[in-house]
Each structure stands twice: as C-alpha cells, then as structure tokens.
Amino acid sequence: MKKRYLLLVILFIYSCMLTLTSCNKTTVDSNNNVIVNEETRKIDGNAEKIVEPGYEKLEELIDDEASNKKFQGSVLVGDGDDIIFAKAYGYADAQEKIENKLTTRFAIASNTKQFTATAIMQLVEQNKISLDETIDKYFPDYKYGNKITIKNLLQMRSGIPDYLNELDLFMREEDTKKILKEYESNAYYDKYVEDYRWSSEIILKNLYLTELLFEPNEEYDYCNTNYYLLGLIIEEVSGMSFEDYLGEYIFKPAKMGSSSVIPLNSDAKGHGSDKSGVIVANYEFTYAAGAIYSNIFDMFRWSRMLHKGDIITRKSYEEMITPVDDYGYGLFVKDNIIGHSGVIDGFTSNTEYDINKDRTIIVLENIDPETDNLDAQYHTNLIREYLDGQVEEENSFNSLVKRVRRIEDNSAGLYSMDNELAARVYTLNTNK
C-alpha cells in the first residue's frame, strides 16, 4: 500500500513538473523586453537567447550550422503568440567585431513586398482605390496603363519587365543606357544607386519606353517593378511618402518600433560568403519592392498581427493570401504555408507562417549566399523539417539533417538580379 501511495505521489510531482514546464509563455513587448509568464526581463549581452524546454535539439541544430560557418544572423520560431526559440549568431560587423544580437536589424529585401501589399489593401478598405482599376489613372503617359490593373501588379501578372532583373529590357532611355555602359560588372550599380535610388523619374522614363513581356494577366512573372509602382500609387493616394505611410499605418499599430525604410548605423552589415568582408551598399533604390530594415522581434509582431487579421480585415486578408500560381499579394502561398523570402547583397531573409499549426519561422541573415548556396530559405526548410520530425527516433536526428541538406528548391524558381541583387522565390517544400 505504501509503495502504491509513493508511486502516486511521484507521478503527481512529475506531472506537475511537466505542467509547469509546458506552461512557460514567452513573448516580447514593444521595447524588446522578453516576458516569461508575465515576468519581464530585459534582454542584452552576448548570451541572449530564448530556448523553451523541449527545443534544445533545435538550438543544437542551428548551433551546428553556425559553427560550420554556414549561418550568421538571427532566428525566431513562434508557436501562436509565444516565442519558443530565438537566438543570434555571428557578427553584425565582422571588421569591428560587433556581434549580432536578438535586436539587431537586417535588410529584409523582398520581404518588404508583404508590407506594400498590406498598405494597398488598407487603401482599398478606405475606398480610396480599387484593385480592378487600371494604372493609367496614376501613370497617364504609360501606353499600356489602360491594360494593367492594380491587382495585376500585386499578383506579378502585369507583363512589365523588371527594373532590377532585366536591365537590358527595362532600361530603354538613352541617357540611362549610356550611364550603364560606362560601368562594367558590379561598378555601374554604384552609380545607378547613387544617382537614382529615390528617383521615380528615371524609372518612369524607362517604363514608358518599355514593351510588355506578355499581355497582362496571361502569365505570372516575378517582377520588382510591380511593387515599385505600387509604392508610387500609395504615395499619390495617401499624400504621404512611402516611408511615412508605413511608419504611421503599419509599423506603429504593429508596434514595430525597430523597423524603418531608412538604414541606421547600428544595422547589421552585409558580409561576403566568407563572413569577413563587409559589403557596404545602400538598398534604398529597391523602394517598395525591398527597402525595409527590421529585426526578428518586429517581424514576429508583424506576422501575428497580419495573420490574426488585426492590421486589415479578415476579408482583405483572405484575398491577400488567395494565390494564383502560388502567389497572393506580396506573399507566396501553397497549401498551409504562407511567406516570402528576400536576397540582396550580403543579406537573405525568410518569413514563414504555417496556417494549420499557427507556427512562425523567421530567419534573417547577413551573409551573402551566392557562393555558399545556403541562405535563409534553406535554414527555414531545415527548421521546419526538424520541427515536423520531432516524433522520430532520437538516432534519426543526424539523418534528418543530412536529408534536409539534400533538399533542392524544387517547387519555385530563382530570380537573379545583376550585381548579385537576387531573391529566391519562396520554396514551399513540405514533402518529407
């Protein structure tokens, strides 16, 4: 009898321990304070990380990537509103020996597009624009403006060439062509960015001379020009700069106090594939297609607000995530996965939301993937595959890592820009 009683006591204590462990609720407030079970603690120092019980193997997985010089940046995994894993790796600036922290900001490149699309949907809700209206209203000198709708721009179905990807097709204006010819290889981009990073005039001059690649809405073609034009439409309709609009109607309500379009000196610097060479570049010319800087906490706040329907109506959100050719409005969508990725000199980023599991994965990296062939999308795949395979036997862990490393980006294409300004379209590999 005593033995039975003792056993019951042990089981009770054990169950209580499990309950206490599983009930840890880790979130982060707008001041980047981590809150565990409503107790606030400031995060700082080199040891900052969040690893909830049961996710030590996930930390081991990413630690292994970092130790093998295959990862540098910040990672966050969220379960609903709770952060179950967050950690920073490597240097924000290798030359100055400044380490990445959880609060370090990175260039998120094409992840900017989901913010631009959301801003458009806000203006639609206010009846200030219609998705079905043609863009000649905003660009009256564009000969194809009466064929292309705002929805075509959002869905990458306009037929317009890419001002970053397809310079040979897009840059038709003679003065621009002469400038570009004067600069070989990567060097001409320095001049291009320096002179025209905020000039819509040069973009529109060339747009008006450019022929369509196909009739609007006939095909899908990932194109940064679409979102550049959407940014100009946002400015005209709202009467605000793109930066100010995002600040007031996106960043402020989402409590994204660490995000902006303008870079800061404290931002992570882009690095070459060997992590030692710092890439000094200005990405403002990507504008509404890719100019935002943010950190993992702000991106998590954004993901929660967007996918819970707190920044736009549920109706607008459902329309935004309804894909044509796996692309919605500023987001790749397939089955239960919604997200985007971005690549620009020295940076890669990836955001992923699993609508069925209410799970968020955010990976921000400041290392050039060009020669490493590893980027934020790859590491998102790695994390997802691990999380979905946690029920496998312990000895399957190493084989799982090896299997994920063999994954090819087989369900989406790659679009590349001159001067390594590239972005990988969202790889939605959910097959094991």
C-alpha positions in Angstrom: 0.0 0.0 0.0 2.8 2.4 0.9 4.6 1.6 -2.3 1.5 2.3 -4.3 1.0 5.6 -2.4 4.6 6.6 -3.0 4.2 5.8 -6.7 1.1 8.0 -7.0 3.0 10.9 -5.2 5.9 10.6 -7.6 3.6 10.6 -10.6 1.8 13.6 -9.3 5.0 15.6 -8.8 6.2 14.6 -12.2 3.0 15.7 -13.8 3.2 19.0 -12.0 6.8 19.5 -13.3 5.6 18.8 -16.8 2.7 21.2 -16.5 5.0 24.0 -15.2 7.5 23.4 -17.9 4.9 23.3 -20.7 3.1 26.4 -19.4 6.0 28.8 -20.0 4.6 31.7 -22.0 7.4 33.7 -23.7 6.5 36.8 -25.6 8.2 40.1 -26.3 6.9 43.7 -25.8 7.3 46.7 -28.0 10.5 47.7 -26.1 12.1 44.4 -26.9 11.7 43.1 -23.3 11.2 39.4 -23.1 8.2 38.4 -20.9 8.1 34.9 -19.4 4.9 34.0 -17.6 4.2 37.8 -17.3 7.5 38.4 -15.6 9.6 40.9 -17.7 13.3 40.7 -18.1 15.5 42.8 -20.3 17.5 41.0 -23.0 21.0 42.1 -23.6 24.6 40.8 -23.7 26.2 38.1 -25.8 24.3 35.3 -24.1 20.9 36.5 -25.1 18.6 33.7 -26.3 15.2 32.2 -25.8 15.1 28.4 -25.7 11.9 26.9 -24.3 12.1 23.4 -22.7 11.9 20.7 -25.3 13.7 22.7 -28.0 17.3 22.2 -27.0 17.8 20.0 -30.1 16.6 22.8 -32.3 19.3 25.0 -30.7 21.8 22.3 -31.3 20.8 22.1 -35.0 21.3 25.8 -35.6 24.4 26.0 -33.4 25.9 23.3 -35.7 25.2 25.4 -38.8 26.8 28.4 -37.2 29.9 26.5 -36.0 30.4 25.2 -39.5 30.3 28.8 -40.9 27.0 28.2 -42.7 24.9 30.6 -40.7 25.2 34.1 -39.5 22.2 36.1 -38.3 19.1 35.7 -36.1 16.4 33.1 -35.9 13.0 33.1 -34.2 10.4 30.3 -34.0 6.9 31.1 -32.6 4.1 28.9 -31.5 1.0 31.0 -31.6 1.8 34.2 -29.7 4.6 32.5 -27.8 8.3 32.5 -28.8 9.7 29.1 -28.3 13.2 29.8 -29.8 15.2 32.9 -30.6 18.9 33.2 -30.9 21.5 35.4 -32.7 24.7 34.2 -34.3 27.9 35.7 -35.7 28.8 39.3 -36.4 26.7 42.3 -37.3 30.1 43.8 -38.4 33.0 41.3 -38.6 35.6 44.1 -39.2 34.6 45.9 -36.0 33.9 42.6 -34.1 30.3 43.7 -33.3 28.2 40.6 -32.6 24.6 40.1 -33.8 22.0 40.4 -31.1 18.4 39.4 -31.0 17.5 43.1 -31.5 19.9 43.6 -34.5 18.3 45.0 -37.6 18.8 43.4 -41.0 17.9 44.3 -44.6 14.8 42.1 -45.3 14.9 42.8 -49.0 11.8 41.3 -50.8 10.0 40.6 -47.5 9.1 44.3 -47.9 6.5 43.3 -50.5 4.0 42.0 -48.0 4.1 45.4 -46.2 3.5 47.2 -49.5 0.6 44.8 -50.4 -1.0 45.4 -47.0 -0.8 49.1 -47.4 -2.6 48.8 -50.7 -5.3 46.7 -49.0 -5.7 49.3 -46.3 -6.4 51.9 -49.0 -8.9 49.6 -50.7 -10.7 49.2 -47.4 -11.0 53.0 -47.3 -12.4 53.0 -50.8 -9.5 55.2 -52.0 -8.5 52.7 -54.7 -9.9 49.7 -56.4 -7.9 46.5 -57.2 -9.6 46.4 -60.6 -8.9 49.9 -61.7 -6.2 50.3 -64.3 -3.0 52.2 -63.6 -3.3 54.8 -66.3 -5.1 56.8 -63.6 -1.7 57.1 -61.9 0.6 56.9 -64.9 -1.3 58.6 -67.7 1.7 58.7 -70.0 2.2 54.9 -69.9 0.8 53.4 -73.1 -0.1 50.1 -71.5 -1.5 51.7 -68.4 -5.1 51.1 -69.5 -4.4 47.3 -69.7 -2.8 46.8 -66.3 -4.7 46.7 -63.1 -3.5 47.2 -59.5 -4.4 43.5 -58.9 -2.1 42.6 -61.8 0.8 44.4 -60.1 0.1 42.7 -56.8 -0.1 39.2 -58.3 3.0 39.7 -60.5 0.9 39.4 -63.7 1.4 42.7 -65.4 3.9 41.7 -68.1 6.2 44.6 -67.2 10.0 43.9 -67.3 11.9 44.0 -64.0 13.9 47.2 -63.4 16.4 45.1 -61.3 16.3 41.7 -63.0 16.1 42.7 -66.6 18.1 45.9 -67.1 18.7 45.1 -70.7 14.9 45.0 -71.3 13.8 47.7 -68.9 16.4 50.4 -69.4 15.4 51.8 -72.8 16.0 55.5 -72.1 19.2 56.6 -74.0 20.8 58.6 -71.2 20.4 55.7 -68.8 21.8 53.2 -71.3 24.8 55.4 -71.7 25.4 55.6 -68.0 25.1 51.8 -67.6 27.5 51.1 -70.5 30.2 53.3 -68.8 30.3 51.0 -65.8 31.3 47.4 -66.2 30.4 44.4 -63.9 29.2 45.5 -60.5 30.6 49.0 -60.6 27.8 50.5 -62.6 25.4 49.8 -59.8 27.2 52.2 -57.5 26.5 55.0 -60.0 22.9 53.7 -60.6 22.1 53.7 -56.8 23.9 56.9 -56.1 22.1 58.9 -58.8 18.7 57.3 -58.9 18.0 55.5 -55.7 15.0 57.7 -54.9 14.2 58.9 -58.4 10.9 57.7 -59.8 11.6 59.9 -62.8 14.2 57.6 -64.3 12.1 54.5 -63.6 9.0 56.0 -65.2 11.0 57.3 -68.2 12.2 53.8 -68.9 8.8 52.2 -68.1 7.1 54.4 -70.8 9.6 53.2 -73.4 9.5 49.5 -72.5 7.4 46.8 -74.2 5.4 44.3 -72.3 6.8 40.7 -72.0 3.2 39.3 -72.3 -0.3 40.5 -72.2 -1.5 41.5 -68.6 -3.0 38.6 -66.6 -1.9 36.0 -69.1 1.2 34.8 -67.1 3.0 35.0 -63.8 6.4 36.7 -63.8 8.1 37.8 -60.5 8.9 41.5 -61.1 10.1 44.2 -58.7 8.8 46.9 -61.0 5.3 46.0 -60.0 5.9 46.8 -56.4 7.9 49.9 -57.2 4.8 51.2 -59.0 2.6 50.2 -56.1 4.8 52.3 -53.8 4.2 55.3 -56.0 0.4 54.7 -56.0 0.4 54.5 -52.2 2.2 57.9 -52.1 -0.2 59.5 -54.6 -3.4 58.2 -52.9 -2.3 58.8 -49.3 -0.5 62.1 -49.8 2.4 60.7 -47.7 5.8 59.3 -48.6 6.1 55.6 -48.6 8.3 55.7 -45.6 5.9 57.9 -43.6 2.8 55.8 -44.6 4.5 52.6 -43.4 5.5 54.3 -40.2 2.1 55.6 -39.3 -0.2 52.9 -40.6 1.9 49.7 -40.5 4.8 50.0 -38.1 3.0 52.0 -35.4 -0.1 49.8 -35.0 2.1 46.6 -35.2 4.4 48.1 -32.5 7.3 47.6 -34.9 9.5 50.3 -33.2 12.7 48.8 -34.6 11.7 48.9 -38.3 12.1 51.6 -41.0 12.9 52.2 -44.6 15.9 54.3 -43.7 19.1 52.4 -42.7 20.8 53.1 -39.4 24.5 52.9 -38.4 23.7 50.2 -35.9 22.2 47.9 -38.5 23.9 44.6 -39.4 26.3 44.9 -42.2 26.1 42.6 -45.2 29.0 40.2 -45.5 30.6 38.1 -48.2 30.3 34.4 -48.2 33.5 34.0 -46.1 31.9 36.3 -43.4 35.0 38.5 -43.2 34.4 41.1 -46.0 31.8 43.7 -45.1 29.6 44.8 -48.1 28.9 48.5 -48.0 25.8 49.2 -50.0 22.7 51.3 -50.0 19.5 49.5 -50.7 17.0 52.4 -50.7 16.7 52.2 -54.5 14.7 48.9 -54.0 12.0 51.2 -52.5 8.6 49.5 -52.0 10.0 46.3 -53.5 12.7 45.7 -50.9 13.9 48.6 -48.7 12.8 47.7 -45.2 15.1 47.1 -42.3 13.8 45.1 -39.3 14.6 42.5 -36.6 13.2 39.2 -35.7 11.0 40.5 -32.9 9.4 43.1 -35.1 8.9 40.6 -37.8 7.2 38.3 -35.3 4.9 41.0 -34.1 4.1 41.7 -37.8 3.4 38.1 -38.5 1.0 37.8 -35.6 -0.9 41.0 -36.5 -1.2 40.1 -40.2 -2.2 36.5 -39.8 -4.7 37.2 -37.0 -6.4 39.8 -39.1 -5.5 42.7 -36.8 -4.0 45.1 -39.4 -6.5 44.6 -42.2 -9.9 43.0 -42.2 -10.4 39.2 -42.4 -11.9 39.6 -45.9 -8.9 41.6 -47.1 -6.5 39.1 -45.6 -8.3 36.1 -47.2 -8.0 37.9 -50.6 -4.3 38.7 -49.9 -3.5 35.0 -49.3 -5.6 33.6 -52.2 -2.9 32.6 -54.7 -2.7 32.5 -58.4 0.4 30.4 -59.5 1.3 30.2 -55.8 1.5 33.9 -55.4 -1.0 36.1 -53.5 -0.5 39.8 -52.8 3.1 40.2 -51.6 3.2 36.6 -50.3 3.9 33.1 -51.7 1.1 30.7 -50.7 0.9 27.0 -51.1 -1.2 24.6 -49.1 -0.8 25.6 -45.4 2.4 27.7 -45.8 2.4 31.5 -46.3 5.6 33.5 -46.6 8.2 35.3 -48.6 12.0 35.4 -48.9 14.5 38.1 -49.9 18.1 38.3 -51.1 20.2 41.3 -51.6 23.9 41.9 -51.4 25.1 40.5 -48.1 21.6 39.6 -46.8 19.0 36.9 -47.0 15.7 36.8 -45.2 12.8 34.4 -44.9 9.4 34.5 -43.1 7.1 31.6 -43.0 3.7 31.1 -41.3 2.0 27.7 -41.1 -1.7 28.5 -41.0 -2.6 25.0 -39.8 -0.1 24.8 -36.9 -0.2 28.6 -36.1 3.6 28.5 -36.3 6.0 31.2 -37.4 9.6 30.8 -38.5 11.7 33.9 -39.1 15.3 33.8 -40.4 17.4 36.9 -41.0 20.9 36.5 -42.2 23.7 38.9 -43.1 25.9 36.7 -45.2 26.0 36.5 -49.0 24.5 33.2 -50.2 26.0 33.5 -53.7 28.8 31.0 -53.3 27.8 29.3 -50.1 24.5 28.2 -51.7 23.0 28.5 -48.3 20.5 31.2 -47.3 17.6 32.0 -45.1 15.2 29.9 -47.2 17.5 26.8 -46.7 17.6 27.3 -43.0 13.9 27.8 -42.8 13.5 24.4 -44.6 15.9 22.9 -42.1 14.0 24.2 -39.1 10.6 23.2 -40.5 11.8 19.7 -41.3 13.2 19.3 -37.8 10.1 20.6 -36.1 7.8 18.4 -38.2 10.0 15.4 -37.5 10.3 15.7 -33.7 8.4 12.5 -33.2 11.1 10.5 -35.0 13.6 8.4 -33.0 16.5 10.1 -31.4 19.0 8.4 -33.6 17.3 9.8 -36.7 18.4 13.3 -35.9 21.6 13.2 -37.9 20.0 11.5 -40.8 17.3 14.2 -40.8 19.9 16.9 -41.0 21.6 15.1 -43.9 18.3 14.6 -45.7 17.3 18.3 -45.4 20.7 19.4 -46.7 19.9 17.5 -49.9 16.7 19.4 -50.4 16.6 21.3 -53.7 14.4 24.3 -54.2 12.1 22.2 -56.4 8.8 24.0 -56.2 9.8 27.5 -57.0 12.1 29.3 -59.4 15.1 31.5 -58.8 15.2 35.1 -60.0 18.5 36.8 -60.1 19.4 40.5 -60.4 22.6 41.9 -61.8 25.3 42.7 -59.2 24.1 39.7 -57.1 20.9 41.5 -56.3 19.0 38.3 -56.2 15.9 36.9 -54.4 14.8 33.4 -54.2 11.1 32.9 -54.6 9.5 31.2 -51.8 10.4 27.5 -51.6 7.4 25.6 -50.3 8.8 22.2 -49.9 6.6 20.5 -47.4 7.3 16.9 -48.6 9.4 14.7 -46.4 
